[in-house]
Amino acid sequence: MQTAAQLFDIWYVQPLRTLERLPGGAGGFIALGTSCFLYERYAKAILEAEGKPASETNLINQFAEDFKTNNDTAKCFWQEMRHGLLHQGMPKKKDRGNVQLPPWAFENNFPAVELATYLNGGPILLVQPWKIMNRVIELWEAKPDLLEASDDFPWASIGPVTVVRRI
């Protein structure tokens, strides 16, 4: 029987590393979206281990801590990238009430995530998907025991199944 850490490597790390090798960053959206849900699982496990609720505010604060950024940047990333990619497959452009969110850009020479000032003086969210991905993998590899921390979404295993009767 394989461990949760071994399965994490097989199911996530190896496929993500394969996406990273696609030409022109073509795997960036898939890698970033996957990294978002893997990070959310990690952050929830950390918060619950500390006895804190996994509220959106606490998740954003944890993201800011883990990615060494400020809360404004973390909140913008969470609203645009996490919500957008995990709900509609693209970064979110408008928040509730049609509030315009900052434009975003992906580039290899960006930091993992930064809320910067655009040419017109407004904010722009800079994201480097591979740095986000690598940080999420690094966090999990440092605490693989947390993979099995969720009671609501238990970590799957690979093993034989005996079917007694088909319905």
C-alpha positions, 0 to 999 in steps of 0.5 A: 500500500502506498503512503499519502506522500507517495500518492501525492507525488504520483497524482500531483507532483509528477503531472504538474512537473510535466505541465511545466515542460510544455512549451510557452507556459501552455500548462500554466492555467492548469498548474495554477488552478491545481495549485489553488485547490491543493493550497486550500487543502493545505491551508485548511489543515494548518488552520484546523491544526491550530484550532482556527476556523478555515474562514476565507479571511483566515485562508487569505491570511495564511496565504499571505504568510506562506507566500510572504506577501501582504494581505491586499495581495493575498486577497486579490489573488484569492478573489481573482485566481482562486475563485476565478480558476476554481469556479470558471476556469479563468481569473475573475474580472469582477467581484460582487456588485460589479466591482472591477478587479485589477488586471492580471499578468503571468510572466516568468520573471515575476515573483510568485504573486505581487500586487503592483502599480500598472502603467496607468497608475492602477493596480495589477496582479502579477503572478508566476504560476510555476513559483506558486506551484513550486511553493505549494509542493514545497509546503506539502512536502514539508508536512505530508502528514496533513494530506490525511487531515481532512475528515470531509475529504479523506485522502484516497488510497489505491487497493483492491475492491471486492464487489459482493453484489452489483445493484 
